[in-house]
Amino acid sequence: MEKKYSIKTVKNEAKLILEKNNITEINSNINFLLQYALNLNSAELFLKDYLTKKEYKHFINLVKKRAKHVPLQHITKTVDFANNILYVNKHVLIPRFETEELTNYAIEHINKLSYDNLNVLDLCCGSGCIGLGVLKNCKNINLTLADISKQALKVAKYNAKINNLSCNFIKSDMFKNIKEKYDVILCNPPYISVDEKSKLMPEVINHDPSIALFGGKTGLEFYEIIAKQCTEFLNKNGMLFLEYGENQENDIKNVLKTNFKCIKILKDYYGVNRFICAIKKD
């Protein structure tokens, strides 16, 4: 008779492995990996008492990966984001929970606009999460995804394909290869300062691409580029949506105020100032 492994025993073993390697939120990690390993939802997992030897080995191997601080999203290769299922790998920033809120703000504002065929640019698109989220949830959108990284654009193209979404792609160092004008520009640029590198968690510094993390010495390098060049690529009353790091809003407002009006700070799910919405000056 094949040996069976009780869920309780397996969870305890996994807990010891993760505790030993200083993984936080251990119980949620274990439940997530169990659901993924067994292809079960939370209700189905609740009803399961035992694992087969094959299921046990598969699950423990996943736990050992997580113990090496491999992000859950790199273990599953997927992220559920703004009604899309996105593929992610080492070439793109893992879409954050907070960034989905920026996407939701953009969706809300765009859906209030009365005209059709809105031109939208997702700059520094990475996996394409923001732009594809807007495209999925808004009508009559012409979307362009732009990134300096060829590998990131490859991921974004794949994500558009698997979610049955049609858009344009441009390999561009910020606005260098952008030719058109847009009604909305979305951007989650690199905003971590070089000095903050030592404070990053292993999941971030060892697995997210550096090109998507660091915004120069102050973290503001890309916002300064956007503030100076962005209006050239925005139509009249064009809107700009940006994500930024903690406590950067005043600096970013200052660099935007020359060319933008109605600059508004928006909060994330946790009540932290995290996003800026602004309108191009006439």
C-alpha positions in Angstrom: 0.0 0.0 0.0 1.3 3.4 -1.0 2.4 5.6 1.9 0.2 8.6 2.7 1.3 11.9 4.3 -1.1 13.7 6.5 -1.7 17.4 5.7 -1.0 18.3 9.3 2.4 16.6 9.3 3.4 18.0 5.9 2.4 21.5 7.0 4.5 21.2 10.1 7.5 20.0 8.1 7.1 22.9 5.7 6.8 25.4 8.6 10.1 24.2 10.0 11.9 24.6 6.7 10.5 28.1 6.1 11.2 29.2 9.7 14.8 28.1 9.5 15.3 30.3 6.5 13.5 33.4 7.9 10.5 33.4 5.5 7.7 35.6 6.7 3.9 35.0 6.5 4.6 31.3 6.7 1.1 30.0 6.9 -0.1 31.9 3.9 3.0 30.7 2.0 2.3 27.1 2.9 -1.4 27.2 1.9 -0.6 29.0 -1.4 2.0 26.4 -2.3 -0.2 23.5 -1.3 -3.0 24.8 -3.5 -0.6 25.3 -6.4 1.1 21.9 -5.9 -2.2 20.1 -5.8 -4.1 22.3 -8.2 -6.9 22.9 -5.6 -8.8 25.9 -4.4 -8.9 26.8 -0.7 -12.2 25.0 -0.1 -10.9 21.8 -1.8 -7.7 22.0 0.2 -9.7 22.2 3.4 -11.3 18.9 2.6 -8.1 17.1 1.8 -6.5 15.1 4.6 -3.6 13.2 3.0 -1.0 13.6 0.2 0.3 10.9 -2.0 4.1 10.3 -2.1 4.2 12.1 -5.4 2.2 15.1 -4.1 4.3 15.3 -1.0 7.6 15.4 -2.9 6.3 18.0 -5.3 5.1 20.2 -2.5 8.3 19.9 -0.4 10.4 20.7 -3.5 8.4 23.9 -3.9 8.8 24.8 -0.2 12.6 24.3 -0.5 12.5 26.8 -3.4 10.6 29.3 -1.3 13.1 28.7 1.5 15.8 30.1 -0.8 13.7 33.3 -1.0 12.5 32.6 -4.5 9.3 34.7 -4.8 6.0 32.8 -5.0 5.3 34.4 -8.3 8.6 33.0 -9.8 7.6 29.5 -8.5 4.2 29.6 -10.1 5.3 31.9 -13.0 1.9 33.6 -12.9 0.3 36.7 -11.3 -3.5 37.4 -11.2 -3.7 41.2 -12.0 -6.6 43.4 -13.0 -8.6 40.5 -14.5 -5.7 39.1 -16.4 -3.5 36.1 -15.7 0.1 37.3 -16.4 3.2 35.3 -17.0 6.3 36.6 -15.1 10.0 35.7 -15.1 13.4 37.1 -14.1 13.2 39.7 -16.9 10.3 41.7 -15.5 9.4 43.3 -12.2 6.8 41.1 -10.4 3.5 43.1 -10.5 2.8 44.5 -7.0 -0.5 44.6 -5.2 -0.2 48.4 -5.0 0.4 48.7 -8.7 -3.0 47.1 -9.3 -4.5 50.0 -7.4 -2.8 52.5 -9.8 -4.3 50.4 -12.7 -7.7 50.7 -11.1 -7.4 54.4 -10.7 -6.5 54.7 -14.4 -9.4 52.4 -15.4 -11.9 54.5 -13.4 -10.7 57.8 -14.9 -10.6 56.5 -18.5 -14.1 55.0 -18.3 -15.4 58.4 -17.3 -14.1 60.0 -20.5 -16.7 60.4 -23.3 -14.6 60.0 -26.4 -13.6 56.8 -28.3 -10.3 55.4 -29.5 -8.3 56.7 -26.6 -4.6 56.5 -27.2 -2.8 55.0 -24.1 0.9 54.5 -23.6 2.3 52.2 -20.8 5.9 53.4 -20.5 8.4 51.2 -18.8 5.8 48.5 -19.2 7.7 45.5 -18.0 5.2 42.6 -18.0 2.6 44.9 -19.4 0.5 44.6 -16.3 -0.8 48.2 -16.1 -1.5 48.7 -19.8 -3.0 45.3 -20.3 -5.1 45.8 -17.2 -6.5 49.0 -18.6 -7.1 47.4 -22.0 -8.9 44.5 -20.4 -11.3 46.8 -18.4 -11.9 49.8 -20.7 -13.6 50.1 -24.1 -12.2 51.6 -27.3 -8.6 51.8 -26.2 -5.6 51.9 -28.5 -2.7 50.7 -26.3 1.0 50.9 -26.8 3.5 49.1 -24.5 7.0 50.5 -24.4 10.1 49.3 -22.6 13.9 49.5 -23.0 14.2 45.8 -22.4 13.8 43.4 -25.3 13.2 40.5 -22.9 10.6 42.5 -21.0 8.7 43.2 -24.2 8.8 39.5 -25.1 7.0 38.8 -21.8 4.5 41.6 -22.4 3.8 40.3 -25.9 3.2 36.8 -24.5 0.9 38.3 -21.8 -1.1 40.1 -24.5 -1.5 36.9 -26.4 -2.6 34.6 -23.6 -5.2 37.2 -22.5 -6.5 37.7 -26.0 -5.5 41.4 -26.1 -4.3 43.4 -29.1 -1.8 46.3 -28.7 1.3 47.8 -30.1 4.9 47.3 -28.8 7.9 49.7 -29.0 11.4 49.1 -27.8 12.4 52.5 -26.4 14.6 54.1 -23.8 11.9 56.2 -22.2 10.6 58.5 -25.0 13.5 58.0 -27.4 11.5 55.9 -30.0 8.0 57.2 -29.2 6.5 59.0 -32.2 2.8 59.4 -31.5 0.8 61.5 -29.1 -1.4 59.9 -26.4 -4.4 60.8 -24.3 -3.1 58.9 -21.3 0.4 57.9 -20.3 0.9 55.3 -17.5 4.2 54.7 -15.9 5.7 52.8 -13.0 9.3 53.8 -13.5 12.3 52.6 -11.4 12.2 54.7 -8.2 14.5 53.1 -5.7 17.7 55.1 -4.9 21.1 53.4 -5.0 21.5 54.1 -1.3 18.4 51.9 -0.6 19.8 48.9 -2.3 21.1 47.3 1.0 17.7 47.5 2.5 15.9 45.4 -0.1 14.7 41.9 0.7 16.4 39.0 -1.0 13.2 38.3 -3.0 13.6 41.7 -4.6 17.3 42.3 -5.0 18.0 38.7 -6.2 15.0 38.2 -8.5 13.7 41.4 -9.8 15.7 43.0 -12.7 17.9 45.8 -11.5 16.9 47.9 -14.5 13.3 48.0 -13.2 14.3 48.9 -9.6 16.8 51.7 -9.5 16.2 55.3 -10.4 19.6 56.8 -10.0 21.2 58.3 -6.9 18.0 59.9 -5.6 15.5 57.6 -7.2 14.0 60.5 -9.1 16.0 60.2 -12.4 13.1 58.9 -14.5 10.5 61.3 -13.0 12.7 64.2 -14.1 12.8 62.8 -17.7 9.1 62.3 -17.7 8.4 65.8 -16.4 10.6 67.4 -19.1 9.6 65.2 -22.1 6.2 63.8 -21.4 4.1 66.7 -22.5 5.5 66.5 -26.1 3.8 63.1 -26.3 0.5 64.0 -24.7 -2.6 65.4 -26.5 -4.5 68.4 -25.1 -5.7 67.7 -21.5 -3.7 64.5 -21.7 -3.4 62.6 -18.4 -0.4 61.2 -16.6 -0.5 58.4 -14.0 2.6 57.6 -12.0 3.6 55.2 -9.2 6.4 56.4 -6.9 8.2 55.3 -3.7 7.4 56.3 -0.2 7.9 60.0 0.7 8.8 61.0 -2.9 5.5 62.8 -3.7 6.7 66.3 -2.9 9.8 66.0 -5.0 7.8 64.6 -7.9 5.1 67.3 -7.6 7.8 69.9 -7.8 9.3 68.5 -11.0 5.8 68.1 -12.6 4.3 71.5 -11.7 6.0 73.4 -14.6 4.2 71.4 -17.3 1.2 69.8 -15.5 -1.9 71.0 -13.6 -4.5 69.4 -11.3 -1.7 67.3 -9.7 -3.4 64.9 -7.4 -1.9 62.5 -4.9 -3.6 59.1 -4.7 -3.3 56.5 -1.9 -2.8 52.7 -2.2 -4.8 50.0 -0.5 -2.9 50.6 2.8 -3.6 54.3 2.8 0.0 55.2 1.8 0.6 58.1 -0.7 1.7 56.1 -3.7 0.5 57.5 -7.0 0.2 60.8 -8.8 -2.4 61.8 -11.4 -1.8 65.0 -13.4 -3.1 66.8 -16.5 -1.0 68.5 -19.2 -1.1 72.3 -19.1 -2.6 74.0 -22.1 
